[in-house]
Amino acid sequence: MGPHLVEIEGDVIIVRQRGDFELAHMKEWCRIADGVIAEYGGAFTISDFTVSGDFPPESRRYGSEWQNGAKVFGSALFGSSLAQRVLMTMIVRVGSMFRKHPGSPLVSVASEAEARAWVAELRKKLGVPEPSKKPKDQTS
């Protein structure tokens, strides 16, 4: 996705930002997330900001608008500066103002391990089962 890396682990989407997160990157990320949400009924996100760049206003706007209909269970970010944490919180809060359903939790943690642990704990709290490891078209 441009200079950024995206990893999908079942219903968990990990984005490793590498430089500026332009509007085209945000649109592609939302398309990818929509596919995961369609397959699993929702998604968790983890964002790696350790080598991120700017987040232009048009990207922020698009992301906020996308959140209105998206079923994101929760988002964890790590490696971010104070300014990035404030910006991501703002994006989530602005998006939640227009949502028909309550916003999803957002947390900033120190490491990827902490982000994964937070997602696992939130999964339990929400009662969201681990996705099946077998391909979707197989039956038991």
C-alpha positions as CSV (number, residue, x, y, z in Angstrom):
1,M,0.0,0.0,0.0
2,G,2.3,2.7,-1.2
3,P,5.3,2.7,1.2
4,H,3.2,1.2,4.0
5,L,3.0,-2.4,4.9
6,V,-0.3,-4.1,5.7
7,E,-0.6,-7.5,7.4
8,I,-3.8,-9.3,7.8
9,E,-4.1,-12.0,10.5
10,G,-7.7,-13.1,10.4
11,D,-9.8,-10.2,11.7
12,V,-6.7,-8.2,12.8
13,I,-5.3,-5.6,10.4
14,I,-1.8,-4.4,11.1
15,V,-0.6,-1.3,9.2
16,R,3.1,-0.3,9.4
17,Q,3.2,3.3,8.3
18,R,6.3,4.3,6.5
19,G,6.2,8.0,5.6
20,D,3.3,10.2,4.8
21,F,-0.2,8.6,4.8
22,E,-1.7,10.2,1.7
23,L,-5.3,10.1,0.7
24,A,-4.7,7.3,-1.8
25,H,-3.2,5.3,0.9
26,M,-6.1,5.9,3.2
27,K,-8.6,4.9,0.5
28,E,-6.7,1.7,-0.1
29,W,-6.5,1.0,3.6
30,C,-10.3,1.4,3.9
31,R,-10.8,-0.9,1.0
32,I,-8.7,-3.6,2.6
33,A,-10.4,-3.1,5.9
34,D,-13.8,-3.3,4.3
35,G,-12.8,-6.7,2.9
36,V,-11.7,-8.0,6.3
37,I,-14.9,-6.6,7.9
38,A,-17.1,-8.2,5.3
39,E,-15.4,-11.6,5.8
40,Y,-15.3,-11.6,9.6
41,G,-18.2,-9.2,10.6
42,G,-15.7,-6.7,12.1
43,A,-12.0,-6.1,12.6
44,F,-9.4,-5.0,15.1
45,T,-6.6,-2.7,14.0
46,I,-3.0,-2.2,15.1
47,S,-1.0,0.7,13.8
48,D,2.7,0.9,13.9
49,F,3.8,4.6,14.0
50,T,7.5,4.0,14.6
51,V,8.6,5.4,11.2
52,S,5.5,7.3,10.2
53,G,5.2,10.7,8.6
54,D,2.5,13.3,8.0
55,F,-1.2,12.5,8.1
56,P,-2.7,15.2,5.7
57,P,-6.1,16.7,6.4
58,E,-7.8,15.0,3.4
59,S,-6.6,11.6,4.7
60,R,-8.0,12.4,8.2
61,R,-11.3,13.5,6.8
62,Y,-11.7,10.4,4.6
63,G,-10.8,8.1,7.6
64,S,-13.3,9.8,9.9
65,E,-16.1,9.5,7.3
66,W,-15.2,5.9,6.6
67,Q,-15.5,5.0,10.3
68,N,-19.2,6.0,10.3
69,G,-20.2,2.7,8.7
70,A,-17.3,0.5,9.6
71,K,-17.4,-2.1,12.3
72,V,-14.0,-1.8,13.9
73,F,-14.0,-3.5,17.3
74,G,-11.0,-1.6,18.6
75,S,-7.7,0.0,17.5
76,A,-4.3,0.0,19.2
77,L,-1.4,2.1,18.1
78,F,2.2,2.0,19.1
79,G,5.4,3.8,18.4
80,S,3.6,7.2,18.2
81,S,4.6,10.6,19.4
82,L,2.2,12.7,21.6
83,A,1.2,14.7,18.5
84,Q,0.3,11.5,16.6
85,R,-1.7,10.1,19.5
86,V,-3.7,13.3,19.8
87,L,-4.3,13.3,16.0
88,M,-5.5,9.6,15.9
89,T,-7.7,10.3,18.9
90,M,-9.2,13.3,17.1
91,I,-9.9,11.2,14.0
92,V,-11.7,8.5,16.0
93,R,-13.7,11.0,18.0
94,V,-14.7,13.1,15.0
95,G,-15.8,9.9,13.2
96,S,-17.8,8.8,16.3
97,M,-19.7,12.1,16.2
98,F,-21.4,11.0,13.0
99,R,-21.7,7.3,13.8
100,K,-25.0,5.6,14.4
101,H,-23.4,3.2,16.8
102,P,-20.9,3.9,19.6
103,G,-17.3,4.4,18.7
104,S,-14.7,1.7,19.1
105,P,-12.0,2.0,21.7
106,L,-8.6,3.4,20.8
107,V,-5.5,2.8,22.9
108,S,-1.9,3.9,22.6
109,V,0.6,1.5,23.9
110,A,4.4,1.3,24.0
111,S,5.0,-1.8,21.8
112,E,3.5,-4.2,19.3
113,A,3.4,-6.9,22.0
114,E,1.3,-4.7,24.2
115,A,-1.0,-3.8,21.2
116,R,-1.5,-7.5,20.5
117,A,-2.2,-8.2,24.2
118,W,-4.8,-5.4,24.3
119,V,-6.5,-6.8,21.2
120,A,-6.6,-10.3,22.8
121,E,-8.1,-8.9,26.0
122,L,-10.7,-6.7,24.1
123,R,-11.6,-9.8,22.0
124,K,-12.4,-11.7,25.2
125,K,-14.3,-8.7,26.7
126,L,-16.5,-8.3,23.6
127,G,-17.0,-12.1,23.2
128,V,-15.5,-12.0,19.6
129,P,-14.3,-15.5,18.8
130,E,-10.9,-16.1,17.2
131,P,-11.4,-16.5,13.5
132,S,-11.2,-20.1,12.1
133,K,-7.8,-21.0,10.7
134,K,-9.3,-23.1,7.9
135,P,-10.2,-21.5,4.5
136,K,-13.7,-20.1,4.3
137,D,-14.9,-22.6,1.7
138,Q,-14.1,-25.7,3.7
139,T,-16.8,-27.3,5.9
140,S,-16.4,-29.6,8.9
